[in-house]
Amino acid sequence: MARFTNKVSVVTGAGSGIGREMALRLASEGSAVLCADIDEQGAQATAARVEELGAKSIGLGLDVTDSEALKASLERAVKDLGGLHVLMNNAGVGSGHGWDRTTEVNLSGVYYGLIHAAPMMAAAGGGAIVNTASVAGLHGLVRAPAYDVLDPAHMEGVSAYVAAKHGVVGLTKQFAVSFGPANVRVNAVCPGYIVTPMTEKARGVEGGTEFLQSIHPMARLGQPEEIASVAAFLASDDASFVTGVAMPVDGGYSAR
Ligand SMILES: NC(=O)c1ccc[n+]([C@@H]2O[C@H](COP(=O)([O-])OP(=O)(O)OC[C@H]3O[C@@H](n4cnc5c(N)ncnc54)[C@H](O)[C@@H]3O)[C@@H](O)[C@H]2O)c1
């Protein structure tokens, strides 16, 4: 299946984990992909893998908290790859980064992607944006063995992460409503716990992996490819009448 032939996609946080798999999935279905990440080497490594799949690619250093730089990356996709049809607004940090940085990256960074990409797509006749939220955008997070609620740094981080991800779900609905008439669809994926570097610490403590498995009814963690495939569905014409949804991709975590 090549649902993205002649399309151009931008993926933020493309240097690792879920973002890397999003870039590879889009490329495997025919899209050119601009891979952006604060880790420029990671972005370029993903871009090289995209090219191995036969798709055009650019790997770029980008901090999504820099609104103008994010806008310039989107414009670069138009100029050098020929358009902007899909944005995977995916870059994010885990809960160990304090209130300001977590909300800056995970909420403001997503907003900057939306506020620049949606009008560009609207002017070009339409497009699709997929925000990476989380089950933490739908629920509070249960206490894992690695963490202590009496530790203020932990509570600051987890509060910021949950608040930011709930904010991403809100932004998804607002942009879907505002840009629906312009044929720009905006959806979110809400992953459960996924095997990426972000969850390395939580998985690494004694009993950590078993605990995380136990809170998913499917009794396992997800793989980044399993998020990328759903994000690709939401970005594709297969989801042409789907906008404003926050779709759990979580092995049943949010069904309980
Ligand atoms: N792994 C999980 O269990 C999980 C669950 C739910 C949601 N998520 C979300 O999925 C997204 C991807 O996370 P992941 O699990 O692939 O983690 P990851 O750490 O493997 O990848 C995140 C990427 O984002 C990049 N990044 C961080 N700050 C950035 C910034 N300011 N500008 C640009 N790039 C930046 C990192 O360099 C990294 O390459 C995040 O938004 C995360 O919150 C992850």
The ligand as an ORCA input file, in Angstrom:
! r2SCAN-3c Opt
* xyz 0 1
  N       7.411      6.114     25.053
  C       6.228      6.179     25.617
  O       5.855      5.323     26.425
  C       5.279      7.292     25.256
  C       3.956      7.187     25.708
  C       3.056      8.190     25.400
  C       3.466      9.265     24.649
  N       4.749      9.353     24.241
  C       5.118     10.525     23.459
  O       5.661     10.114     22.233
  C       6.525     11.132     21.716
  C       7.818     10.478     21.284
  O       8.448      9.909     22.416
  P       9.373      8.611     22.341
  O       8.811      7.623     23.271
  O       9.623      8.266     20.929
  O      10.678      9.180     23.050
  P      12.172      9.358     22.535
  O      12.881      9.986     23.675
  O      12.678      8.095     21.958
  O      12.035     10.405     21.337
  C      11.716     11.746     21.552
  C      12.472     12.571     20.526
  O      12.081     13.937     20.677
  C      13.250     14.727     20.583
  N      13.067     16.010     21.261
  C      13.029     16.252     22.586
  N      12.883     17.562     22.806
  C      12.824     18.165     21.590
  C      12.695     19.509     21.167
  N      12.610     20.517     22.054
  N      12.668     19.773     19.856
  C      12.783     18.764     18.946
  N      12.936     17.476     19.294
  C      12.957     17.182     20.605
  C      14.328     13.891     21.239
  O      15.641     14.325     20.882
  C      13.987     12.501     20.744
  O      14.643     12.194     19.533
  C       6.651     12.161     22.834
  O       5.790     13.244     22.577
  C       6.205     11.402     24.055
  O       5.712     12.251     25.070
  C       5.668      8.386     24.518
*
